[in-house]
Amino acid sequence: MAGNEWGRRIKAYRKLKGYTQVQFAQELGISVSVIGEVERGTRKLHDELLEQITSVLGISAEELAPDHEKHKYKNRRGDARLI
């Protein structure tokens, strides 16, 4: 995954949904530093965390994915695992 692109999109959706980093981290059950690293692209976004993020944000992995990676998530409702 291209971490920076994913991170920017996660941050944008987080803000769109009205979460601060602190609130979002609490909802996910992770530390604020982890969500900050994910948003900056310095931490690899693993499947389990991606699934948690999409669940909290109420969006699909396909919707969250950068354009060049959307095809990996088509028709995969409720399952954020990478192909």
C-alpha positions as CSV (number, residue, x, y, z in Angstrom):
1,M,0.0,0.0,0.0
2,A,1.1,3.5,-0.7
3,G,1.0,4.7,2.9
4,N,0.9,8.4,2.2
5,E,-2.2,8.1,-0.1
6,W,-4.0,5.9,2.3
7,G,-3.1,8.1,5.2
8,R,-4.3,11.3,3.5
9,R,-7.6,9.7,2.7
10,I,-8.0,8.3,6.2
11,K,-7.4,11.8,7.6
12,A,-9.8,13.4,5.2
13,Y,-12.6,10.9,6.0
14,R,-11.9,11.2,9.7
15,K,-12.3,15.0,9.6
16,L,-15.3,14.7,7.3
17,K,-17.0,12.5,10.0
18,G,-16.1,15.0,12.7
19,Y,-13.5,12.9,14.6
20,T,-10.4,14.4,16.2
21,Q,-7.3,12.1,16.2
22,V,-7.9,11.5,19.9
23,Q,-11.6,10.6,19.4
24,F,-10.8,8.4,16.4
25,A,-8.0,6.6,18.2
26,Q,-10.3,5.9,21.2
27,E,-13.0,4.5,18.9
28,L,-10.4,2.2,17.3
29,G,-8.9,1.2,20.6
30,I,-5.4,2.3,19.5
31,S,-3.0,5.1,20.6
32,V,-3.1,8.6,19.1
33,S,0.5,8.1,18.0
34,V,-0.5,5.0,15.9
35,I,-3.3,6.9,14.0
36,G,-0.9,9.8,13.5
37,E,1.7,7.5,12.0
38,V,-0.9,5.9,9.7
39,E,-2.1,9.3,8.6
40,R,1.4,10.4,7.8
41,G,2.2,7.2,6.0
42,T,5.0,6.1,8.3
43,R,3.1,3.1,9.7
44,K,2.0,0.2,7.4
45,L,-1.8,-0.1,7.4
46,H,-2.5,-3.8,8.1
47,D,-5.8,-5.5,7.1
48,E,-7.2,-5.7,10.6
49,L,-6.7,-1.9,11.2
50,L,-8.1,-1.1,7.8
51,E,-11.2,-3.1,8.6
52,Q,-11.6,-1.3,12.0
53,I,-11.1,2.1,10.3
54,T,-13.7,1.5,7.6
55,S,-16.1,0.2,10.2
56,V,-15.8,3.2,12.5
57,L,-16.0,5.6,9.5
58,G,-19.0,3.8,8.0
59,I,-17.4,3.4,4.6
60,S,-16.1,0.5,2.5
61,A,-12.5,-0.2,1.8
62,E,-13.2,0.4,-1.9
63,E,-14.5,3.9,-1.0
64,L,-11.4,4.6,1.2
65,A,-8.9,3.2,-1.2
66,P,-6.8,5.5,-3.5
67,D,-8.1,5.4,-7.1
68,H,-5.4,3.1,-8.4
69,E,-6.2,0.5,-5.7
70,K,-10.0,0.5,-5.7
71,H,-10.2,-2.5,-8.0
72,K,-8.7,-4.7,-5.2
73,Y,-11.8,-4.0,-3.0
74,K,-14.6,-4.2,-5.5
75,N,-17.5,-6.4,-4.4
76,R,-16.0,-7.1,-1.1
77,R,-18.6,-5.9,1.4
78,G,-17.5,-6.0,5.0
79,D,-14.2,-7.5,4.1
80,A,-11.2,-5.1,3.9
81,R,-8.6,-7.7,3.3
82,L,-6.2,-7.1,0.5
83,I,-6.2,-9.4,-2.5
